[in-house]
Amino acid sequence: MRIKMNDYERRWDNSTRRWIYKHREMMENHLGRKLLFTEHIHHKNGNVLDNRLENLELTDLPHHMVIHSPVYKRINRPVLGCKSLAPSNASHPLGNERASGKEDKLDA
């Protein structure tokens, strides 16, 4: 097997005289068929040398490009300290009155 820096794990196949990429070979064996040229394999954790099936995702080129776009990464990254995942019955940081919609009326 040949591995270069920032390169995918691959091996030379003398019968076809082509490089065989390990991640594609793993997915083909898992699916029991050859992959189409339009099918891409995404490494979920970003490590191109981690070819475990749990880390591989079958996709197409447009979706693969979306996954690697800076906008997708910015939108889908976890936000530390985000309160949006708190249950709706959780106490509101401004107090129970404001959380229930019963805000104080200001005298004008």
RASULCOR-V967378 format. One record per residue. RES is the residue in one letter. D_LAST is the distance of its C-alpha to the last C-alpha in whole Angstrom. Layout:
res->[RES | RES]
d_last->[D_LAST | D_LAST]
This chain:
res->[M | R | I | K | M | N | D | Y | E | R | R | W | D | N | S | T | R | R | W | I | Y | K | H | R | E | M | M | E | N | H | L | G | R | K | L | L | F | T | E | H | I | H | H | K | N | G | N | V | L | D | N | R | L | E | N | L | E | L | T | D | L | P | H | H | M | V | I | H | S | P | V | Y | K | R | I | N | R | P | V | L | G | C | K | S | L | A | P | S | N | A | S | H | P | L | G | N | E | R | A | S | G | K | E | D | K | L | D | A]
d_last->[78 | 77 | 73 | 72 | 69 | 66 | 68 | 69 | 71 | 74 | 78 | 81 | 82 | 86 | 86 | 84 | 84 | 80 | 77 | 76 | 72 | 72 | 68 | 69 | 73 | 71 | 68 | 71 | 73 | 70 | 70 | 74 | 74 | 74 | 70 | 70 | 69 | 66 | 65 | 63 | 63 | 60 | 60 | 57 | 57 | 58 | 61 | 64 | 66 | 65 | 67 | 66 | 65 | 62 | 61 | 62 | 60 | 62 | 60 | 60 | 60 | 56 | 55 | 57 | 55 | 52 | 52 | 53 | 51 | 48 | 45 | 46 | 47 | 43 | 42 | 44 | 44 | 42 | 39 | 39 | 37 | 35 | 33 | 33 | 37 | 35 | 35 | 32 | 32 | 32 | 29 | 27 | 26 | 22 | 23 | 24 | 21 | 20 | 23 | 23 | 20 | 18 | 15 | 12 | 9 | 6 | 4 | 0]
